[in-house]
Amino acid sequence: MNDILQLARPEIRALTAPSMQLNGAVAPIRLHANENPWGDESDAAPIALNRYLDGQPRALLQALGALYDLDLEQILVTRGSDEAIDLLIRGFCRAGQDRILVCPPTFAMYGFSAAIQGAGIVAVPLGPDFALDANAVIASWTPDVKLVFLCSPNNPTGNALDPTAVERILGALAGRVVVVLDEAYVEFSQEPGFLRVLSRYPGLVILRTLSKAHGLAGARCGVALAAPPLISLLAHMMPPYALPGPTVFAALAALRPDRIARTRVRIRQLLDERERMRSVLVSLPNVARTWRSEANFLLVEFRDASRALAAASQDGLLLRDFSRQPRLEGCLRITIGSREENDRLISALATS
Ligand SMILES: *Cc1c(COP(=O)(O)O)cnc(C)c1O
């Protein structure tokens, strides 16, 4: 057994899901799952909705394997990467005993899922300019810390973490902790991310998602990438028919070569808009500063954040308020929209 699985909760290690093998039947007649035999004729869905999808759909694993250049055994499809975060915490943290380590300010879901599971939180704040403090992370590890969550590019600060600092943590804590590297925004970054070194680290889990760059937030399709034993452990925690057919169909469509090509073009457009927005925003009287971003949003500090929020909302524009969070005083997070949406926001903020 892979050493890293020793960190998992024993009752999770003991789980074995019922086998869903079809024993080679080409078009099996499904009389085993209590489904309704009739699809709705008027239903335009290209995937028969009267049927459950068994486990992990092979075609989707293959498309993701091609996209990330990984083996199918290194891939788990989840209902958004939020589900992968939840599976990891439930799989490794015993309620009331174990903890996760996070580097705030960062994505709130890590703390949310930890709270649901009754796992404690060790907070090792990001340093100046929101840089990862690898020494502090390594020094803060104790045996009850089962998972370290690193987010790069980080939400809501927008910066990518220094790959050398991430590798220092991976090396120093190897075998003692699972490092979860959340790369939800990596497609918008100069940094290539950590897929290329995944096979070097049996305790590394990389999270990707189709929600952001691939434009499928509503489909809820996330991906956990890790060594096969870890993927197998997480797979056993999912209910047998977890993935919705329409989600899988939408994901397969988004991974066709023509759609991938269009996604690349749209990423470029968003990056151009991001840099244009950044230069316009710094010129506004109410803006104190903007941070460089490697994601599809900007963190912006306002002299009067409530006035900016109010001006935006008066014109029907929603922004994310972080202005009362430590280290983010006065800050709002602005998602890069279409050119028209961005221009409208600029006009609203210009008078705030
Ligand atoms: C948006 C986001 C995700 C993706 O969540 P999904 O559940 O896949 O939609 C994951 N991590 C971070 C940091 C995010 O901002």
The ligand as an ORCA input file, in Angstrom:
! r2SCAN-3c Opt
* xyz 0 1
  C     -13.925     28.507     -8.405
  C     -12.918     27.751     -7.596
  C     -12.915     26.360     -7.596
  C     -13.821     25.594     -8.494
  O     -14.921     25.165     -7.904
  P     -15.884     24.175     -8.707
  O     -16.530     23.449     -7.592
  O     -15.043     23.294     -9.571
  O     -16.806     25.030     -9.498
  C     -11.948     25.685     -6.871
  N     -11.024     26.346     -6.187
  C     -10.976     27.683     -6.195
  C      -9.893     28.377     -5.489
  C     -11.939     28.428     -6.875
  O     -11.900     29.754     -6.831
*
